[in-house]
Amino acid sequence: MFLNLAPLKEYRDYRLLYFGQMISFLGSMVSYVAIPYQVYELTKDNWLVGMLGLVQLLPVLIFGILGGTYADRLNRRRLLLVSELLMSLLILGLTLNAWSSQPSLPLIFVLVALFQSVVGFHRPAMDALTQKLVDKKHYAAIGALGSFRYAAGAIVGPALGGILIASFGIKGAFLFDLITFVAAYVALSMMSSMPDPERSARSAWAEAREGLNYALSKPELIGTYVIDIVAMVFAFPVALFPSMSEQWGGASAAGFLFSAMAVGSLVMTVLSGWTHKVAHHGRAVIIAAALWAVFIVGVGYSEQLWLALLFLGLAGAADMMSGLFRGIIWNETVPNELRGRLSGIEMISYMSGPLLGNARAGWMAAKYSVPVSISGGGIICAFAVIATALCLPKFWSYYGHRPKL
């Protein structure tokens, strides 16, 4: 019924990677609040906050593929170490900019785009390395543990971010994120040396095409990508949280809004033991996406903070349900020699949707209103998910493997 902690007990390197990245992710979620909050504070423009998503989209598309390819060609541990160092330097840039008497808005957009480019190398390498550190029998467990790490960081990080912004300003939030990178770097340095992958005579682009061709040949993989992108594009409301928070108390309320979905995610993750009994994985992903849409509609109609937080929590639980089953499908379907490339494609699917969704939300809010942007997007999302499911019958009928207990 509850989380399986066996991988943390049995595998030292996995344990180091897990806790190092947990601390680093906590800092990243503080910046996740600080960056859009700073942009809104400087401009009072929902559209510009939404444009942060479009600025990050191109790096995701380019480096998701390329970074995933190099995660299969280079030593994954060393690639993570270099990525952590580069990301810390970019956060340092955001910290120094925030300390300026007149922070530069264009510099924020440039640094965010560069940071997302590095993430394109970091995330696939981490996913691929994680799969390599544990036995196959623990794939479902590491999926749930990864979800728990995400949910815990996404709850505490934004709430802490709101407190840091209210107490020390934007610069205090960025400084905290910078410090957390040290913990991640130390943990990676303590891991055992990993063997280099076999050298390939083919070009990186040729290997990237191989990964794309593999993904496109698997209806179950295509379904996970398309359903998630559709759900996020039409119903991702995060860009509007700074604007929404003004009526409920400013930075502190923004922290709660940014954390709320993660609370639902955490509850779903902790109670994720039932997922191994479900074999209709495709069907579970589609149902979860439809529930996400319904709950986002509720957010749009909420006039009190507590009600908005409740619906966001329910939406987060539905999103985590989708993520758990998508993770199981990915681990069951993708061989480790393609893990880096497919992790890059997976990253594109689960990051491009929210980035486009933020742009959509910001545009609709500027053109109409914040409530219309959220509730209208949720209604469109519900119909879009149903239409997409009808177009992907093989994904709806996908039947996964249930391990013998």
N, C-alpha and C positions, 0 to 999 in steps of 0.2 A: 504493500500500500504506500509506503514511504520511500524516500530516497535510498538507493543502493550505494553505500559508501565503500564498497570493496575495492574499486580502482585506486582510491586515495590511500588505502591501507597497504595494498600489494605492490604498487609501482612508485618508487621514489622519484623518478624523473617526472612522471605525470603529476605527482604531488607538488613538486617545485614549480612546474609550469603553471599548474592550476592556481596556486595561491599567489604567485607573482603576478599573473595576469588579473586575478581578482582585485588586487590592490591598484594596479594600473588602471583597470576599468573604472574603479571608483573615482579616480581623478578625472578620467575622460568624461564621466557623466556629470561631474561638476562643471567642466567646460561646455558640455552639451547644453546646459542651462545658460552659462555665462555668455556664450557667443551670440545667440539670438537676442538675449536680453540686452546686451550692449548695443547691438544694431538697432533695436527698437528704441532704446533710450536715446540714441544719437539722432534718430530720424523720425520716430513716431509713425512709421510707415510699414503696414503689414505686408505690402507688396515687396519691399526690399528685404524683409525678413524671409519671405518665401523664396526670394532669389538666391539666398544662400544655398538652397537645394540645387538649383540649376548650375551654380558655380561648381558644386561638388560632383555633378552628374558625369561630366566628360572624363575627369580622372577615374571615376568608378568604372566607366565603360572601357577605357583604354587599359588601365593598369589592373583591373580585375582579371582580364584575359592574360596580359603579359606577366603580371605578378604571379598568377597561378601557374603559368608555364615555368617560370624560374624557380618556383617552389618544388618542382619536379626535377630541375636540372642542377640546383645548387644545394649546399649543405643547409638544411632548414634551420638549424639552431643558430648558425652564424648569420643567416639572413634575418632572423628575428632580432639578434643583437644589434645589427646595423640599423634595422628599421626603428627599434626603440630609441637609439641614439638620435637619429634624424627627427623623429617625432618630438623628442624632448627639446631639440633646438628650435623647432617651429613654435612650440608652446612658449618657449622663452621669448620668441619674437612677439607673440600676443601679449605676454606679460609686460614687456617693455613698452609696447604700444599703449596698453591700458594705463601705464604709469605716466604717460605723457599728458601735459596740460590740455592738449588738443588731439585726442586719438584719431588716427587716420582710418576712415571707413574703407577706402580702396585697399589699404594694407591688410585689413581684416579679411577681405574677400580673397586676396592673393594667398595669404598664409593658410586659410581654410582649404583652398584648392590644392595647395602643395601638401598639406597634411593628409588630405584624402588620397593623393597620389601615393604617398608612402604606405597608407593603410592597404592599398591594393597589393602590395608585396607582403605586408605583415600578416593580414588575416588568412590568406590561403596557406602560407607557411605554417601558421599556428594550427589551423585545422588539420592539415596533412600530417604534421608532427604528432599531434594528439592521437590520431588514429593509429599511428605506428607504435606508440608507447604502451598500448594495452592489447590484451587478447580479444579476439572477435566476440567472445561470449559476453564481454563487457561493453559492447558498442551502445546498447540501449542505456546502460548505466551512465556512461560518459556523456551521452546526449542529454540526459536529465541533469547531471551535475553541471554541464555547461549552461544549461538553461537556468539552473539555480544561481550560478555565478552571475549571469546576466541580470536576473531578476533582483537579486540582492543588491548589486551595484546600482541598478537603475532605480531602486527605491531610496537607498541611503544617499547616493551621489547627488541627485537633483535637490533633495531636501537639504543636504549639507550645502549645496551650491547656493540655494536661496538664503541660508543663514550667513554664509560667508560674504555674499554680495551685500546683504543688508548691514552686516557688521563692519566689513573691511573694504567694500567696493569690488568692482570687477577684477581689479589687480590681485586681490586676495584669493579669489577663486582660481585664477590662472596659476598663481604661485603654488597653490596646493596641488594642482594637477602636475606641475613640473616636478615636485618632490616625489610624487608617487611613481614616476618613471624610474627613479633610482632603485626602488624595491623590485620592480620587474626586471631590471638589468642585472641586479645581484642574483636573483633567483635563476635566471637563464644562465648566468656564469657558473653557477653551482651544479648545473646538470651535467651528466656524463657526456663525453664527446660522442657525437653521432657520425657514423660513416657517411662519406660522400656518396651520392647516387651514382650509378653507372653513367659514364660520359656518353653523350649522344652525338652522332655525326650530323644529325639534322639541325636545321635552323630553329630558333625559338618560335618563329611564326609557323613553321611546318608542324611543330608539336602542339602549338595553340590550335591549329586547324583540326588536328587529331582529336583534341579534347572536345571541340565544338561538334565535330561529326559524331562522336560517341554520345554526347548529350542529346543531340537531335535524333539519334536512333532509338532512344528510350522514351516511350510515351509517358512512363511514370515520372521521369525527370522533367520532361516538358511541362507536365501538369503542375508539378510543385512550383516551377518558375512562374508560369502564367497566372495561376490562381493568386499567388501572393502579390505579384505586381498589380493585378487588377484591384485587389482589395486595398492596397496601400495608396495607389494613385487617386482613387476616388474618395477615400475616407480617412486620410491621415491628417490629424488636426494640430500637430505639435507647433507649427509655425505661428499659430494663433494664441498660444498660451501666454506670451508676454502681454498681448493686448487684453486677453480675458482677465488676467490677474489684476489689472488696474482697478476694476470694480470691487475686488475682494481683498485688497491690502498690499498690492505691489509684489516685491521680490519674494517674500515668504509664501504668498499664495502661488506664485509662479513655480516655486520649488515643489509645492504639493501637487500642482497640476502635472508637472514633468514626472513626478514619482508615481502618480496614481495607477497608470497602466501596469507598471512594474509590480505593484502590490498584488494585482490580480494574477500576473504572470508567476509570481512567487508561490501563491496559494496553489495554482494549477500544477506547478513543478513539484512542490512538496507532496502533493497527492497524486503524483504521476505513476504510482505503482500499477495502476489498472491498465496502463497503455499496452503492456506486453500481452494482454489478453485479446487485444483488438487486431484483427488481421486485415480488415478492409481499410487500409491506410489512406488510399486516395479519397474514399468517401468521407473519412474523418477530417481530412484537410478541407474539403469543400464545405462541409457542415460548419466547421470552425470559422471559415471566412464569411459565411452568411451570418453567423451570430455576431461576428465583429461589426458588420455593417449595421445590424439592428441596434447594437449598443451605442455606436457612434451617433446614430440619429437621436438617441436619448440624451447624449451630451449636448447636442445643439439646442434642445428644448429646455435644458436645465437653467434655472434662474438663480439657484443657490449653489454655493461652492460645494457643499457636502453632496448634493445630488449629482453635480458634474463629476466629482471624484468617484462616486459610486459607479456611474456608468463607465467612466474611464477604467476603473478596476475590472469591471465585467468584460470590457473590450480587451483589456490586457490578458485576461484569462483565456478568452477565445483565441487571441493571437498566439499565445503560448501553446495552446492545444494544437494549432496548426503547425507551429514550429517543431514541436516534439515529433509529430508524425512525418513531417518533411525530413527531419534529421534521420529518422529511422530508414526512410526510403533511400536517402542518399548513402548511408552507410551500408545498406544491403546491396545497393546497385553498383557502386563505384569501386573498382579495384584500386589498391594503394598506389600503383605505378601511375595512375591518372588522378590521384587524389588532389594534388596541388592545382592542376588545371581545372578540374571540376569544382574545387572549392572556390576558385576565382569566378567561375560562372555562377555558382550559388550566391556568392557575395554580390554579384551584379543584380541578381534577382531580388534579394532581400534588402538591398540598399538603394537601388534605383527607384523602386516603388515609393518609399518614403520621401526621397528627394524630390521626385516629380509631384508627389502628393502635397508636400509643403508649398511648392510653387503654385499648384492648383488652388490650395486653400488660401494662400496670400492674395492671389489674383481675384478669386471670387469674393473674398472679404472686402477688398478694396472697391470692387465693382458693385456689390450688393451690401452685405453686412456679415459680421462674424457668425451669428446664428444660422443664417441662410447658407453660408459656406460649409458649416459643419453638418447640419441636418440634411441639406440638399445633397451634399456629397455622399452621406450615408445611404440615402434612398437610391441614388444612382448606383452606388456600389452593390447594393443588394441585388438589383436587377442584372448588373454586369456579371456578378459571380454566378448567378443562375444560368445566364446565357453562355458563359464560358464553360460551365460544367456540361451543358448540353452539347457543346462543340468538342468535348474531350471525353467521349464515352469510355475509352480504354482506361483513362485515369480514374474515372468513377468506379470501374469494376476491378481496379488493381487490387490484388490480394497478396499481401506480404507474407514473410516467413515468421512463424511464431516459434521461439526457441523452446526446446524441451526442458521442463523444470525438474 
